[in-house]
């Protein structure tokens, strides 16, 4: 994208305006968190965007600042209070980070009387300026909002994987959410590049359990880690066991045992950005189609707080594919929203 195309993209998506206090957030390697060439280029990309925003700010009448901070080392770990304070004092936040700050930004934006809106871009790459950033965001918004409605009406979703495994997700008493590429009002937060509808599954905690009973989320959830197939046994919306004898399986057993909230099934997501491509980068991969997450769900309307949130993607071309996703609706009907590992755009019009 050239500079004018970027200016139009920013104007369409976040509409920086007179009086805005814009904050760029960039995390940096330290100690045993090693740097990479992609991460280095992201920091350069952030500087370029920052400079472009400075130009726009002089023309329009808004201020722009940049803050660097030590990387957390894990996606969606809560940021230090000093950073949360800086975010809350800003009206527009753009986070080009290695480790996702989405949950912290969402928490600030969702706070009562918040005047902040935010774009979270964990692991964003320059090449995305030629793929997912080039989407027609009017259509992306239409698709995402249609998915939000469909997920809100659904009471469950059944997923069949290319491994032959099956996972049922209980969606009762939850609302869908649209990450539609629009971030122009206080309180809004989007993942960028955007394009998905998502929902936190029913977890059956506190007073919910007495009203709705145990969560019906259960099955086998497979995940590929660099060629090592690991399978998670899910009961009552919790990963209760890890099947596998390889190093990653052993690592994940330890990981979940260290904090039980990490084992929460946190999200069902359906990407809807037609320009997004599968490359192994979750930020863009999840905008292609099916993704499922474990860990924290409060930022998506769920009930579980944790120290992380991690997505795994299952679109066409991923090592493990989610071949079909069927939504079971509150009126007794069902909708095959994904077939052959691909989102059915034709039913979103």
C-alpha positions, 0 to 999 in steps of 0.5 A: 500500500502506498501512503495515500492508500494507508491514509484512506484505510486509517480514515475508513477504519478509525477516523482520527479526528481533531482532539484525539490523543493517539497512542502507538504501543510497541513491545520490545524483546528483553532478557530471554525473550529473543528478537526476530527479524519479523519483530524488528520489521514490525517495529519499523512498520510502527514507526512509519505508521506513527510518522504518517499519523503525525502528518495527519495529526498536524493537518487534522488537529490531533496528537500522536505519541508512542510508548515502548514496553517490555514484551510480556512473553505470552499473549493477552497477559494483563499489561502493567498498570502504568500502561493501562493508565496511558491507554485509558488517557488516550482516545485512540490506541494502535498496538503493533505488538509481538504478544497480544495486548487485546484483552487489556485494551478491551478491558480499558475500552469497555470500562464505564465512561471510557473515551478510548477506542483501540486497534490491536495488531499482535504479530502484524506483518508488513506483507498484510498491507497487500492481503487482509488490509486490502479487503473491502471493509464495507463487505467485511462489516456486513459479513461480521455482523451477519455472523454476530447475529447467527452466533447469538441465535445459536445454542450450540455448534458441532465441529468435525475436524480433518483428524476425524475428531469432533467437538461440540461447543455450548453457546447458550446464554452468550451473545455473538460479537462482530470484529467488523473493521470499524473503530470510530466510537469510544469503547470500540476495540477491533483486531486489525486486520479485521473480519470475524464473528466470535462468541465465548461458549457457556462455561457454567459458573456462579449463578449460571449453573443453577439456571442452565446446568453444566456446560455441554461443551465436550469432545476431542479438540486436535491441534498441530504444533509443528507436525506434532499432533496433540489432542485435548480432551474437553468436558464441561468446557474445560480441557481435562486431559492432553493426549500425546507423548511428544514434547509439546503434549508434555509442555501443554500438560504442564502449562494447563496444570500451572493455572486451571483457567488456561484450560477453559475453552474460551472462543469460537471464531469464524473469520470473514475477510476474503483477502486474508490468507493462510501463512501460519500467522494467527492474526491473519489466519483467524480471519480466513475461517474457523478458530478456537481459543483457550484461556480467558473469555471475559473480554468476549462476554464469557465468565473466565479470567485468566492470564492468557488467551490463545487461538488455534486456526482450522481453515482450509490449508491449515495443518488440521482443518475444521471440515464442517461447522454446524450451528444449532439454533434456538428455533430448532433449525441448524445451519452448516456455516462451514463446509469443506473447511471454508466459510459459506459466504453466500448465506451471509448476504 
